[in-house]
Amino acid sequence: MLMPILTTALLIAFSTLPARSQVTTAQEQPPQVVGNGSIDILLEPKRAVLLLGLAGEGPDGPGAIAKLQELDQSVRAALGGTNTRVIPWGIGIGENQQVRRMIMSSEPGLITSRDYLARSGLALEIADVSSVASIVATLAAAGVKNLTGALFVADEADPALTEATRRATLLARSQAETIAAAAGGNVGRLIRITTAPAYPQNFMQRFNWSDQTGVPLTPSEIAVRITVQGTWEFVPR
């Protein structure tokens, strides 16, 4: 009987002891300093891509396609003496919604079309951007009335983007050091660094043209742009 009594007494004694404190504190984050750098590098466009829309009309589908093929052959023949690559990029045919010949029926406002329209597109890769003006004049003489766009491309975009990224990173670090020094400290280890997206459209410019207004033939410089943001530890002096 003695052992059960002792065991019970010990359990009662331990249960009356104060519980041991278990306190945890959140680890404080070190102070941080953020720097930003943005760099533009300007490039001269070297190549151009002209986007053409061709159209042929006829009383029926085959007639419209025949007119379209006639215009296509005229364009290719006119470009024969130029350093231009011709790339077809689509064709379609249907009833002519841009109604050339209309018959007004007895019902007011009801218009029906009798002819068909065939359309196609051509992309012209021009190796020398300085020849765009003369090629546009050649196209107009060949009967082209729809130049849907002109893309001016800088071939040195990739090396320029690498250099812009390097310079923007140095600029972000320099800004962080200036802020840290003004606050009475120094820049410590790098915590994170990010860049804003840079896409190929930064290396191109697009112009619209109609058969009446002409196309801007002297594109401005093309900007390669990158932004870098870095976060460093702030180390007090």
C-alpha positions as CSV (number, residue, x, y, z in Angstrom):
1,M,0.0,0.0,0.0
2,L,3.0,2.3,0.5
3,M,4.0,2.6,-3.2
4,P,0.6,3.7,-4.5
5,I,0.4,6.3,-1.7
6,L,3.9,7.7,-2.6
7,T,3.1,7.8,-6.3
8,T,-0.1,9.7,-5.7
9,A,1.7,12.1,-3.4
10,L,4.4,12.8,-6.0
11,L,1.9,13.4,-8.7
12,I,0.1,15.9,-6.5
13,A,3.3,17.7,-5.6
14,F,4.5,18.1,-9.3
15,S,1.1,19.3,-10.4
16,T,1.2,22.2,-7.9
17,L,4.6,23.4,-9.2
18,P,4.5,26.6,-11.4
19,A,4.6,25.9,-15.1
20,R,7.9,26.6,-16.9
21,S,7.7,29.7,-19.0
22,Q,8.1,29.1,-22.8
23,V,8.3,32.5,-24.4
24,T,9.3,32.9,-28.1
25,T,10.0,36.2,-29.9
26,A,9.8,36.9,-33.6
27,Q,13.2,37.5,-35.1
28,E,13.5,41.1,-36.1
29,Q,14.2,41.8,-39.8
30,P,17.3,43.9,-40.4
31,P,16.7,47.4,-41.8
32,Q,16.8,47.6,-45.5
33,V,17.6,50.1,-48.2
34,V,16.2,50.1,-51.8
35,G,17.9,51.5,-54.9
36,N,16.5,51.9,-58.4
37,G,18.2,52.3,-61.7
38,S,16.7,53.0,-65.2
39,I,18.8,53.2,-68.4
40,D,17.8,54.0,-72.0
41,I,20.2,53.2,-74.9
42,L,19.2,54.7,-78.2
43,L,19.8,52.7,-81.5
44,E,19.6,53.7,-85.1
45,P,17.1,51.4,-87.1
46,K,18.9,49.4,-89.7
47,R,16.2,47.3,-91.3
48,A,12.5,47.7,-92.1
49,V,9.5,45.4,-92.6
50,L,6.6,46.8,-94.6
51,L,3.2,45.1,-94.3
52,L,1.0,45.3,-97.4
53,G,-2.7,44.6,-97.9
54,L,-3.6,43.6,-101.5
55,A,-7.2,43.3,-102.8
56,G,-8.8,42.2,-106.0
57,E,-12.5,42.5,-107.0
58,G,-14.5,40.4,-109.5
59,P,-18.1,39.4,-110.3
60,D,-17.4,36.0,-108.7
61,G,-14.8,34.2,-106.5
62,P,-12.5,33.1,-109.4
63,G,-12.7,36.6,-110.9
64,A,-11.7,38.3,-107.6
65,I,-8.8,35.9,-107.2
66,A,-7.6,36.5,-110.7
67,K,-7.5,40.3,-110.0
68,L,-5.6,39.7,-106.8
69,Q,-3.0,37.5,-108.5
70,E,-2.5,40.1,-111.2
71,L,-1.8,42.8,-108.5
72,D,0.5,40.4,-106.6
73,Q,2.6,39.7,-109.7
74,S,2.8,43.4,-110.5
75,V,4.2,44.1,-107.0
76,R,6.7,41.3,-107.2
77,A,7.9,42.4,-110.6
78,A,8.3,46.0,-109.4
79,L,10.4,44.8,-106.5
80,G,12.6,42.6,-108.7
81,G,15.5,45.1,-108.7
82,T,15.5,45.8,-105.0
83,N,17.1,43.9,-102.1
84,T,13.7,43.0,-100.7
85,R,12.4,39.6,-99.5
86,V,8.6,39.1,-100.1
87,I,6.7,36.9,-97.6
88,P,3.0,36.1,-98.1
89,W,1.1,36.0,-94.8
90,G,-2.6,35.3,-95.6
91,I,-5.4,35.2,-98.1
92,G,-9.2,35.4,-97.9
93,I,-12.2,35.7,-100.2
94,G,-15.9,36.7,-99.7
95,E,-18.7,38.9,-100.7
96,N,-17.6,42.5,-101.1
97,Q,-18.8,44.3,-98.0
98,Q,-17.2,47.6,-99.2
99,V,-20.0,47.8,-101.7
100,R,-18.8,49.1,-105.1
101,R,-21.9,48.2,-107.1
102,M,-25.2,48.5,-105.2
103,I,-28.8,47.9,-106.0
104,M,-31.4,49.6,-104.0
105,S,-34.3,47.3,-103.5
106,S,-37.9,48.4,-103.0
107,E,-37.3,48.2,-99.2
108,P,-35.6,51.4,-98.0
109,G,-32.1,51.0,-96.7
110,L,-31.6,47.4,-97.9
111,I,-28.4,47.1,-100.0
112,T,-27.2,44.0,-101.8
113,S,-23.7,43.4,-103.3
114,R,-23.1,41.6,-106.6
115,D,-19.3,41.3,-106.6
116,Y,-16.6,39.5,-104.6
117,L,-13.5,40.6,-102.9
118,A,-10.2,38.7,-102.5
119,R,-7.6,39.9,-100.0
120,S,-4.0,38.9,-99.2
121,G,-1.1,40.2,-97.2
122,L,2.6,40.6,-98.0
123,A,5.5,41.3,-95.6
124,L,8.5,43.0,-97.3
125,E,11.8,42.6,-95.5
126,I,14.0,45.5,-96.5
127,A,17.7,45.1,-95.7
128,D,18.5,48.9,-96.0
129,V,16.3,51.2,-94.1
130,S,17.4,54.1,-96.3
131,S,15.7,52.6,-99.3
132,V,12.2,52.5,-97.7
133,A,11.1,55.8,-99.4
134,S,11.9,54.6,-102.9
135,I,10.3,51.2,-102.3
136,V,7.1,52.8,-101.1
137,A,7.0,55.0,-104.3
138,T,7.6,51.8,-106.3
139,L,4.6,50.1,-104.6
140,A,2.4,53.0,-105.2
141,A,3.3,53.0,-108.9
142,A,2.5,49.2,-108.9
143,G,-1.1,49.9,-107.7
144,V,-0.7,49.2,-103.9
145,K,-3.2,51.3,-102.0
146,N,-3.0,49.8,-98.5
147,L,0.3,49.8,-96.6
148,T,-0.9,48.7,-93.2
149,G,2.3,49.3,-91.3
150,A,6.1,49.8,-91.3
151,L,8.3,48.2,-88.6
152,F,11.8,49.7,-88.2
153,V,14.2,47.3,-86.4
154,A,17.5,47.7,-84.6
155,D,19.7,44.7,-85.1
156,E,22.0,45.5,-82.1
157,A,19.1,45.2,-79.5
158,D,20.5,42.2,-77.6
159,P,24.0,43.6,-76.9
160,A,22.4,47.0,-76.0
161,L,20.0,45.3,-73.6
162,T,22.9,43.6,-71.9
163,E,24.8,46.9,-71.5
164,A,21.7,48.7,-70.3
165,T,21.1,46.0,-67.6
166,R,24.7,46.3,-66.4
167,R,24.5,50.1,-66.1
168,A,21.0,50.1,-64.5
169,T,22.3,47.6,-61.9
170,L,25.2,49.9,-61.0
171,L,22.9,52.9,-60.8
172,A,20.6,51.1,-58.4
173,R,23.5,50.1,-56.2
174,S,24.8,53.7,-56.3
175,Q,21.5,55.1,-55.3
176,A,21.2,52.6,-52.4
177,E,24.7,53.6,-51.2
178,T,23.7,57.3,-51.3
179,I,20.6,56.7,-49.3
180,A,22.4,54.5,-46.7
181,A,25.2,57.1,-46.2
182,A,22.7,59.9,-45.7
183,A,20.9,57.8,-43.1
184,G,24.2,57.2,-41.2
185,G,25.1,53.7,-42.4
186,N,26.4,51.5,-45.2
187,V,25.0,49.0,-47.7
188,G,25.3,45.4,-46.6
189,R,24.5,42.1,-48.3
190,L,22.2,42.0,-51.3
191,I,18.7,40.7,-50.3
192,R,16.9,40.7,-53.7
193,I,17.2,42.3,-57.1
194,T,14.5,42.5,-59.9
195,T,14.2,43.9,-63.4
196,A,11.2,45.3,-65.2
197,P,10.3,43.3,-68.3
198,A,11.9,44.4,-71.6
199,Y,10.2,43.1,-74.7
200,P,11.2,43.2,-78.4
201,Q,8.6,45.9,-79.1
202,N,11.0,48.3,-77.5
203,F,13.2,47.8,-80.5
204,M,10.6,48.6,-83.2
205,Q,8.4,51.5,-84.2
206,R,5.2,51.2,-86.2
207,F,3.7,53.7,-88.6
208,N,0.3,53.6,-90.3
209,W,-0.2,54.7,-93.9
210,S,-3.0,55.2,-96.3
211,D,-2.9,55.8,-100.0
212,Q,-3.6,59.5,-99.4
213,T,-1.3,60.5,-96.5
214,G,1.9,58.7,-97.2
215,V,4.2,57.1,-94.6
216,P,6.7,58.8,-92.2
217,L,10.0,57.7,-93.8
218,T,12.5,59.0,-91.2
219,P,12.0,57.0,-88.0
220,S,13.4,58.3,-84.8
221,E,16.0,56.4,-82.7
222,I,14.8,53.3,-81.0
223,A,15.1,53.1,-77.2
224,V,16.3,49.9,-75.4
225,R,15.0,50.4,-71.9
226,I,15.6,48.5,-68.7
227,T,14.8,49.2,-65.0
228,V,16.5,47.4,-62.1
229,Q,15.5,47.5,-58.4
230,G,17.8,46.1,-55.7
231,T,17.3,45.7,-51.9
232,W,20.2,45.6,-49.5
233,E,20.7,45.3,-45.8
234,F,21.2,48.6,-44.0
235,V,24.3,48.5,-41.7
236,P,24.5,51.3,-39.2
237,R,27.9,52.8,-38.6
